[in-house]
């Protein structure tokens, strides 16, 4: 086990499943034998506001806080949130982004503007980008609420955690009646890479 600490940042808006996704990543890392620390910032999450989750794992981790410019992976469940938190990602690191667009209240009220050409901005920002419509894939699977796990499948290809550790994490973090669906969502996400 190397002494390197791996940092992952999850971003999205309230209700997209950031907290469950953070829990699954943390559990997968623990299943692989790592020390894990997590941190979530909810903001106005209950009102559709920005949410960020931070996971750090390694042989020994002292803080859950991911310093800007150090994350090996950024995963965003909403495309403009990937732009908001771009400064957390280390140069050359992986960004996994859902093509979903969620219009915040401030934009719908006219107090702010949603960014134009988000996909192109993402492609310009990130040298290593996995960008696809995880929400559409989740709907095809029969449950939009699995979009976060579809993205975790794609994200898992950028982390050195055994596949079995991921499967066990999903089995332990998801309600039993949804385990099979979420395992399928995870595998579909891995295929998108």
N, C-alpha and C positions, 0 to 999 in steps of 0.2 A: 504494500500500500504506500503510495507516494505521499509526501508531505504537502503537496499542492492542495490549496483550497479552491474548490469550484464554486463559482457564484452564478446564480440564476435569478433573473428578474422577470416577473409576470406582470402584465399590465392589462387593464380593461376598464369596464364600467360596472357599476353595481348590478348584481343579478346575473352576471355571465359565468360565475363559477370559479373565480380566481382563488377563493379560499380552499375549495375542494382540490383544485389543481395543485396548489401549494402543498397541501397535505399529502397528495399522492407522490409528488416528487420527493418530499422529505422522507416519506415512508420507504420509497424505493431505495434512497441513499442509505437509510438505516438498515434495510434488508441486505444491502451489499456490504455492511460492516463499518460504515462511516459514522463519525460524529456529525450531528446536524443541528443547525440553528436556523430558525425562521422568524420572519417579521412581516406583518401586514399593516398597511396604512389604508384605512377605509374612506377617509374624507367624507364626502356626501354620497356615499355608496347607495344608501337607501333611496336616494332621489336620482339615481342614474349617473352619479358623479364618478370621478376617476378613482380606481382602486389599484394599488400596487402590492405585489407580494415579493418577498426576497427570501431566497433559500441559499444557504452556504453549507457545503459539506466537505469533509476531508478527514485526515487522521485525527486532528485536534482543532476544533473551531472555538474561538473565544467570543465572537460577536456575530449577531445575525444581520448586521447592517452591511449592505453592499456599497462600497465606495464607487463614486462615479468613475467611469472609464475602466472598470475591472471585471464586469460580468462576462462570462464565456458564452452565455445564451440569454437572449431577450425573447420572450414569447408574449405576443400581444393578441388579445381576443377581439380587439377593435382596431381598425387600421390607423386611425389618427393618433391613438394612444401610443403606437409604436414610434411616432414622430416626437411625441411629448417626452418620452423616456429614452430617447436615442443616446443621450449623454452617459447612460449607465454602462453601455456596451464597450468592451475593450476593442481596440483596432483589430480588424480581421475576424472578429467573433461572429457567431451565428445569430440571425434574427429570424424567428418563425412568426408569421403574421397572418391573421385571419382577414380576408378581404371584406368582412362585414363593416358596414357604415352605420353607426348609431348617432343620430343627431341629438346633441345635448340641448337641455332646456334653454341655455343662454343663446344658442343659435336659433332655435325655434321662436324665441321672443324677440330676436333681432338685435340682441346685445353683443353678439359675437358672430364670427363667420367660420364655417367649416372650411378647412383647407382645400384648395383646388388641386387636382392632379396628384392625389395622395399616392397612388401606385408608383408614379414616376419619381416622386420625391423619395419614396422608400427605396426604390432601385438605385437612385443616386446616393442615398445615405449609407446603404448597407452593401458591402461587397459580397457577403454570404447571406442571401435572403431566400427563405422558403415562404412563398406567398400564394395562398390558395383560399378558396371559399369553404372553410371548415363547417360553417353553419349550413350550407347547402348539403354537404356530405352527411351531417347529422340528421337533417330532415329526411334524406334518402334512407337512413338507417331506421327512421321511425320516431326519433325523439330529438328535437332541437337542443335539448339540455345536455346532449353529449358532445357538443361542439368543443368544449374545453378539453375533453379527453381525446378527441380527434387531433387537436393541436398538440397534446402531450405525446401522442404517437409520433408525430413529425419531430417534435423537440427531442424525443428519446434517441433519435439517430445521431444527435450532436453531443450526447453525453455518454461517458464510458461506464454505464451501469448495465449489469446483465439483464437480459430480457425477463428472466424468471423473477428478478427483484421487482420489476415493473408490474408483472402479473399479480404477484402476491400483494403489492401495494394497492392495486385496484380492488382486489378481493377483500382487503381489510378496511378500505376507506369508503367503499360504495355500499349502499343498502343491498342486501342479499338478492332482492328481486331484480336489481338492475346490473348485477355483476356481469352476466353474460353479454348484455347489450354494450356495456362499457368496454369490456375486453375486445369486442368486435370493433367498436369505435377506435380504440387504441391501434389495432392492427390496420384499420383503414387509413389512419393518419400516417403510419409508417410507410404505407404504399404510396402516399402522395409525394414522397421525397424523391 
